[in-house]
Structures are given as structure tokens and as C-alpha cells.
């Protein structure tokens, strides 16, 4: 099990025999150095005292959410409702403006 600094793990705390969240600080010839979530530190952990945590599924970003909105098809008008040319033109302008606004938000988030 190749451990690397910064890796999220669960590690045994030998004093109470419980497993706690920790981060690998370093792997040395004396043992594995761990920073526990509660602030404790340990420099002599062994691989048998460590469980590698599975990476959490990435949460959807705001950009992904907004992309989904932008890519969604326009709803069809209700049957029996006629849409005037003027109303269709206003709808298209609104879509363009909203699209530009959402594109700006996505670009700002991706720069962060």
C-alpha cells in the first residue's frame, strides 16, 4: 500500500484502540507520520494500523449545474397555446441574455 503525504486515511490510535481520521504527513524509515483530525500527531504508525480512505465522489460544481441548465432543451409550448412572433422574439432575447449571464458565472467559478 503506497502511502503519500497528504493522503486521507483512518488510523489506529494505540492508546484507546479506536480508528480516527488522519492525514499522512510523511513516510520514513521509523514509521508513518500522521496528523490526526483532532490535532494529535504520531510518527510511528505502521501500515497495519492504517486504512486508506476511498476518495469521495466529486460533488457537482456550480459550473456543472449551470451547464446543465444551459444545455437543457427549451420546453415546448402547451398544446393549444399560440405564441406570437413578438413573444417568440422576446423569448429568444431572454434566452440569450440568461445564457450570457450564466456563462459569466461559470467562467468566474472556473477561474477560482
Order of alpha helices (4+ residues) and beta strands (2+ residues): beta-beta-beta-beta-beta-alpha-alpha
